[in-house]
Amino acid sequence: MKQFDHIQLLRYAGFFTYLCVGTPLLRYPGLMAAMREQGRSPVLVDLWLVCYLLFGLVFWFLTHRLGARQVSPAERLLQIALLLVLNGTAVVIGLISQSGLCALLLVVVAVVLPWLLPLRPGLFWAVAQNYTLVPVWLSFHDTTFTLAEAVLQSSLYLGFSVLAFVTSVIAKQQGEEREQQRRLNAELRATRALLAESSRLGERMRISRDLHDLMGHHLTALSLNLEVASHLAQGQAQEHVRKAQTVAKLLLNDVREVVSQLRDGDNIDLTAALRSLIEGVPQLAIHLDLPERFSIEDPRRAQVLLRCAQEIITNTVRHSGARNLWLSFVRTEDRQLAIHARDDGAARPT
């Protein structure tokens, strides 16, 4: 089953709520007529429409990097400025429409606040933005609000904003915990693959050592005894001894060749470990460029290389905001290993 990105789901849910808030504008001619009946300028409906569209555009732009791990001071100032624009347009919409549509728009803002601001400033913003609606309630023509009643009205809508804010905070924390769990699971799978390779190599070493030390020793002793016997035997017996001596030498050469092949393949294949490491990284497609057989002689070097790749992936997810990461592993002319990494994020290449 396909796993949806919870951050994007929040973004789309907020935008859907924004679209629902705009349904009164579908009665555009009727709103114009109602404005005339109330003795208000029909141009206010155009201003309402402009503010509504501006709110949607700003919201969509503001949330295009929702959940970015690293935000520069300039980006933080831009986010605050755009949040002020959202707040301002919501208030203007409330003043023109003489309704609670502005409070619903601020609920949309409250959903994304935990992803844009730290927890305490975000909570303060969610609370404070609702009380900027006090002038809206006081401006109603058909209902007379006192200042205390306007504050209470804002407090009523504050409950919805705080609910949306807390729900988004929980979603953010769970997302971070899932990402931490995914990263630990990826490291565990990669380490398990590395241990399996180490165990395989250890078993190959044991077999090659046993062949060399035991069978090689006994076959050498047998060849020497057959050599002595060939000088002592006479006639047909000597011929059979020489044949046995030839077979013993061939068998000893075969054992040495097998031992040599076992030791030549004494390298750790990192392909499986690296592929385990990149599985399921959220919001990042990782493209691996590996040699045909990517093997390392030293287990410690293999472990270091695996940890370097993990650190590159973690830093890319946290700091660059990239959607693609290209990792290539090459051997230099002096038989050294090199990792080349680049991404398409906002930060400079790794």
LUMPA-306517 format. One record per residue (C-alpha): residue in one letter; x, y, z. Coordinates in steps of 0.5 Angstrom, whole numbers, padded with zeros to 4 digits, always signed. Layout:
AXYZ...
//
This chain:
M+0000+0000+0000K+0003+0007-0002Q+0005+0011+0004F+0003+0018+0004D+0007+0024+0006H+0003+0027+0012I+0006+0034+0011Q+0003+0034+0004L-0003+0032+0007L-0004+0037+0012R-0002+0042+0007Y-0007+0040+0002A-0012+0039+0008G-0011+0046+0009F-0012+0049+0002F-0018+0045+0002T-0021+0048+0008Y-0019+0055+0005L-0023+0053-0002C-0029+0051+0002V-0028+0058+0006G-0029+0061-0001T-0036+0058-0003P-0040+0065-0001L-0036+0068-0007L-0039+0063-0012R-0045+0068-0011Y-0041+0074-0014P-0047+0078-0017G-0051+0076-0011L-0046+0079-0006M-0046+0085-0011A-0053+0086-0010A-0053+0085-0002M-0047+0091-0002R-0052+0096-0005E-0058+0094-0001Q-0053+0095+0005G-0051+0102+0003R-0044+0099+0002S-0039+0100-0004P-0040+0094-0009V-0032+0095-0010L-0031+0092-0003V-0033+0085-0006D-0028+0086-0011L-0023+0087-0005W-0026+0081-0002L-0024+0077-0008V-0017+0080-0008C-0016+0078-0001Y-0018+0071-0002L-0014+0070-0008L-0008+0073-0004F-0009+0069+0002G-0009+0062-0002L-0003+0064-0006V+0001+0066+0000F-0001+0060+0003W+0001+0055-0002F+0008+0059-0003L+0009+0059+0005T+0008+0051+0005H+0012+0049-0001R+0018+0047+0004L+0013+0045+0009G+0017+0041+0014A+0024+0043+0012R+0029+0042+0017Q+0034+0048+0017V+0031+0055+0015S+0036+0061+0014P+0035+0067+0018A+0033+0071+0012E+0028+0065+0010R+0025+0066+0017L+0024+0073+0017L+0020+0072+0010Q+0016+0067+0013I+0014+0071+0019A+0012+0077+0014L+0008+0072+0010L+0004+0070+0016L+0003+0077+0017V+0000+0078+0010L-0005+0072+0012N-0007+0075+0018G-0008+0081+0015T-0012+0079+0009A-0016+0074+0014V-0018+0081+0018V-0020+0085+0011I-0024+0079+0009G-0028+0079+0016L-0029+0086+0016I-0032+0086+0009S-0036+0080+0009Q-0038+0081+0016S-0038+0074+0018G-0033+0069+0021L-0030+0067+0015C-0024+0070+0017A-0023+0066+0024L-0024+0059+0019L-0018+0062+0015L-0014+0063+0021V-0015+0056+0023V-0012+0054+0017V-0006+0058+0019A-0006+0055+0026V-0005+0048+0022V+0002+0050+0019L+0005+0054+0025P+0008+0048+0028W+0012+0047+0022L+0014+0054+0021L+0016+0057+0028P+0018+0054+0034L+0013+0051+0039R+0013+0057+0044P+0013+0062+0039G+0008+0058+0034L+0003+0058+0040F+0003+0065+0042W+0002+0067+0034A-0004+0062+0034V-0007+0065+0040A-0005+0072+0039Q-0008+0072+0031N-0015+0070+0034Y-0015+0077+0038T-0014+0081+0032L-0021+0079+0030V-0024+0083+0036P-0024+0089+0031V-0028+0085+0026W-0033+0083+0031L-0034+0090+0033S-0035+0092+0026F-0041+0088+0025H-0048+0092+0023D-0053+0087+0024T-0050+0085+0031T-0048+0090+0037F-0042+0087+0040T-0039+0090+0046L-0031+0090+0047A-0032+0084+0052E-0037+0080+0048A-0032+0081+0042V-0026+0078+0046L-0031+0072+0048Q-0032+0071+0041S-0025+0071+0039S-0024+0066+0045L-0029+0062+0042Y-0026+0061+0035L-0019+0061+0039G-0021+0054+0041F-0021+0051+0034S-0015+0054+0033V-0011+0051+0039L-0014+0044+0037A-0012+0045+0030F-0005+0047+0033V-0004+0042+0038T-0006+0036+0032S-0001+0039+0028V+0004+0039+0033I+0003+0032+0035A+0003+0030+0027K+0010+0033+0027Q+0013+0030+0033Q+0010+0023+0031G+0013+0024+0024E+0020+0026+0027E+0020+0020+0031R+0018+0015+0025E+0024+0019+0021Q+0028+0017+0027Q+0026+0010+0027R+0026+0009+0020R+0034+0012+0020L+0035+0007+0026N+0032+0001+0022A+0036+0003+0016E+0042+0003+0020L+0041-0004+0023R+0039-0007+0016A+0046-0004+0013T+0050-0007+0020R+0046-0014+0019A+0048-0014+0012L+0055-0012+0014L+0055-0017+0019A+0053-0023+0014E+0058-0021+0010S+0064-0021+0015S+0061-0028+0018R+0061-0031+0011L+0068-0028+0010G+0070-0031+0017E+0067-0038+0015R+0071-0038+0008M+0078-0036+0012R+0077-0042+0017I+0075-0047+0011S+0082-0044+0007R+0086-0045+0014D+0083-0052+0015L+0085-0054+0008H+0092-0051+0008D+0094-0053+0015L+0091-0060+0015M+0090-0063+0008G+0096-0059+0006H+0100-0061+0011H+0098-0069+0010L+0098-0069+0003T+0106-0066+0003A+0107-0071+0008L+0104-0076+0004S+0108-0074-0002L+0115-0074+0001N+0113-0081+0004L+0111-0083-0003E+0118-0080-0006V+0122-0085-0001A+0118-0091-0003S+0119-0090-0010H+0126-0091-0009L+0126-0097-0005A+0120-0100-0009Q+0122-0105-0015G+0119-0107-0021Q+0111-0106-0022A+0111-0104-0015Q+0115-0098-0016E+0111-0096-0022H+0104-0096-0018V+0108-0092-0012R+0110-0087-0018K+0103-0086-0020A+0100-0085-0013Q+0106-0080-0012T+0103-0076-0018V+0096-0076-0016A+0098-0074-0009K+0102-0068-0012L+0096-0066-0017L+0091-0066-0011L+0096-0062-0007N+0096-0057-0013D+0088-0057-0013V+0088-0056-0005R+0093-0050-0006E+0089-0047-0012V+0082-0048-0008V+0085-0044-0002S+0088-0039-0006Q+0081-0038-0009L+0078-0037-0002R+0083-0032+0000D+0082-0028-0007G+0075-0027-0005D+0076-0025+0002N+0073-0018+0001I+0066-0015+0004D+0061-0013-0001L+0058-0007+0001T+0052-0007-0005A+0047-0010+0000A+0049-0006+0006L+0048+0001+0002R+0042-0001-0001S+0039-0002+0006L+0041+0004+0008I+0037+0008+0003E+0031+0005+0003G+0025+0009+0005V+0028+0016+0006P+0022+0021+0006Q+0022+0026+0001L+0029+0024-0002A+0030+0020-0008I+0037+0017-0007H+0041+0015-0014L+0047+0010-0013D+0053+0009-0017L+0057+0003-0015P+0062-0001-0019E+0060-0007-0022R+0062-0011-0015F+0063-0006-0010S+0068-0010-0005I+0072-0008+0001E+0078-0012+0004D+0078-0009+0011P+0072-0009+0015R+0073-0003+0019R+0074+0001+0012A+0067-0002+0010Q+0064+0000+0017V+0067+0007+0016L+0065+0008+0009L+0058+0006+0011R+0057+0011+0016C+0060+0016+0012A+0054+0015+0007Q+0049+0015+0013E+0052+0022+0015I+0051+0025+0008I+0044+0022+0007T+0042+0025+0014N+0045+0032+0013T+0042+0032+0006V+0035+0031+0009R+0036+0036+0015H+0039+0042+0012S+0039+0042+0004G+0031+0041+0003A+0033+0037-0004R+0029+0032-0007N+0034+0028-0011L+0041+0026-0008W+0046+0023-0012L+0052+0018-0009S+0058+0015-0013F+0063+0011-0010V+0069+0010-0014R+0076+0008-0014T+0082+0013-0015E+0088+0011-0019D+0092+0010-0012R+0087+0005-0010Q+0083+0009-0005L+0076+0010-0004A+0072+0016-0006I+0065+0018-0005H+0062+0024-0009A+0055+0027-0007R+0051+0032-0010D+0044+0034-0009D+0039+0039-0012G+0037+0043-0006A+0038+0050-0003A+0044+0049+0000R+0051+0048-0003P+0053+0041-0005T+0055+0036+0000
//
